[in-house]
Amino acid sequence: MQRFSPVGVAWYGATRNGLLEETGCVAEEVVRHTLRAGDVPKAVYQNLAEQPRKRWPTPWRDAILDYIGRRAVISAPIAE
């Protein structure tokens, strides 16, 4: 598989709030820290990999799947 150059991708979604709270990234509605790639459960990566297959065409799909497959992903809570 072709390797891609470093690129930043922002994927916003409010479906992982429980995970961010469970891991202490968010406490009492305050953002404490970012969830590192190694701390993201395997099941979350599997679920994330399903989404690009449904939503994005190549080459974007391939790039996103490459990052997910290498666990080169972080989860950064966003506060308003």
C-alpha positions in Angstrom: 0.0 0.0 0.0 1.2 3.5 -0.8 2.2 5.6 2.2 0.9 9.2 2.3 2.7 12.3 3.4 1.8 13.7 6.8 -1.6 15.5 6.6 -4.0 16.8 9.2 -7.6 15.7 9.0 -10.3 16.9 11.3 -13.3 14.7 11.9 -15.9 16.1 14.2 -18.5 14.1 16.0 -20.2 14.1 19.3 -20.6 10.3 19.6 -17.5 9.7 21.7 -18.2 12.0 24.6 -18.5 9.0 27.0 -15.1 7.7 26.0 -13.6 11.2 26.6 -15.2 11.4 30.0 -14.2 7.8 31.0 -10.6 8.4 30.1 -10.4 11.8 31.9 -10.0 13.9 28.8 -13.1 15.8 29.9 -14.0 16.2 33.5 -16.9 18.3 34.8 -17.3 19.7 31.3 -13.7 21.0 31.2 -11.3 19.7 28.6 -8.2 18.3 30.4 -6.2 16.6 27.7 -6.2 14.9 24.3 -6.8 11.1 24.1 -3.6 9.6 22.6 -3.7 7.1 19.8 -2.6 4.2 22.0 -5.4 4.9 24.5 -8.2 4.7 21.9 -9.9 1.2 22.3 -9.6 -1.2 19.4 -13.4 -1.3 18.9 -13.4 2.5 18.3 -10.8 2.1 15.6 -12.8 -0.6 14.0 -15.9 1.6 14.0 -14.0 4.5 12.7 -12.7 2.4 9.7 -16.3 1.7 8.7 -17.2 5.3 8.2 -14.7 6.4 5.4 -15.7 3.3 3.4 -19.3 4.7 3.3 -18.6 8.4 3.0 -15.5 9.3 1.1 -14.1 8.5 -2.3 -10.6 7.6 -3.2 -8.0 9.1 -2.6 -9.4 10.5 0.7 -10.8 7.2 1.8 -7.5 5.5 1.3 -5.6 8.1 3.2 -8.0 8.1 6.1 -8.0 4.3 6.3 -4.2 4.3 6.2 -4.1 6.6 9.3 -6.7 4.6 11.1 -4.9 1.3 10.3 -1.6 2.7 11.7 -3.4 4.2 14.7 -2.0 7.5 13.7 -5.1 9.2 15.2 -5.7 11.3 18.3 -9.0 12.4 19.8 -9.0 16.0 20.8 -12.0 17.2 22.8 -13.3 20.6 21.5 -14.9 23.1 23.9 -16.8 26.1 22.9 
